[in-house]
């Protein structure tokens, strides 16, 4: 039996972080769909994605430039 099981567990999680992240994300998506239904869950995920994109600095700068350019055209 290994001396420190927690250390081994953390090492496996770090080495396979994409699998762990995918499993966690799949669990959240599945739970949301089961609780709210498909279409409500789709709206929740769309709004979460929009919030993610608006939180990105480079996307916000591009969006601001695009809005300013469109307002100057009129």
C-alpha positions in Angstrom: 0.0 0.0 0.0 1.4 3.4 -0.9 2.4 5.8 1.9 0.4 8.8 0.7 -2.7 8.0 -1.3 -3.6 11.7 -1.6 -0.3 12.5 -3.3 -0.9 9.7 -5.8 -4.5 10.9 -6.4 -3.3 14.5 -7.0 -0.6 13.3 -9.3 -3.1 11.4 -11.4 -5.5 14.4 -11.5 -2.7 16.7 -12.6 -1.5 14.3 -15.3 -5.0 13.8 -16.6 -6.5 17.2 -16.0 -8.4 17.3 -19.3 -10.2 14.1 -18.5 -11.1 15.4 -15.1 -12.3 18.7 -16.4 -14.3 17.0 -19.1 -15.9 14.7 -16.6 -16.8 17.6 -14.3 -18.2 19.6 -17.2 -20.2 16.7 -18.4 -21.6 16.2 -14.9 -22.6 19.9 -14.7 -24.3 19.8 -18.1 -26.1 16.5 -17.4 -27.3 17.8 -14.0 -28.5 21.1 -15.5 -30.4 19.3 -18.3 -32.0 16.9 -15.9 -33.1 19.7 -13.5 -34.3 22.3 -15.9 -34.9 20.5 -19.2 -33.1 20.8 -22.5 -34.3 24.1 -23.8 -33.9 26.0 -20.5 -30.5 24.4 -20.1 -29.6 25.6 -23.6 -30.5 29.1 -22.7 -28.4 28.9 -19.5 -25.4 27.7 -21.4 -25.8 30.3 -24.1 -25.9 33.1 -21.5 -22.9 31.6 -19.7 -21.0 31.5 -23.0 -22.0 35.2 -23.7 -20.7 36.1 -20.2 -17.5 34.3 -20.9 -16.9 36.1 -24.2 -17.8 39.5 -22.7 -15.3 38.9 -19.9 -12.5 38.4 -22.4 -10.5 41.6 -22.7 -9.6 41.3 -26.4 -13.2 40.5 -27.4 -14.5 43.5 -25.4 -12.0 45.8 -27.2 -13.0 44.5 -30.6 -16.7 44.9 -29.7 -16.1 48.5 -28.6 -14.2 49.3 -31.8 -16.9 47.8 -33.9 -19.7 49.7 -32.1 -17.7 53.0 -32.4 -17.0 52.5 -36.1 -20.7 51.7 -36.8 -21.8 54.8 -34.9 -19.3 57.0 -36.9 -20.7 55.7 -40.2 -24.1 57.2 -39.6 
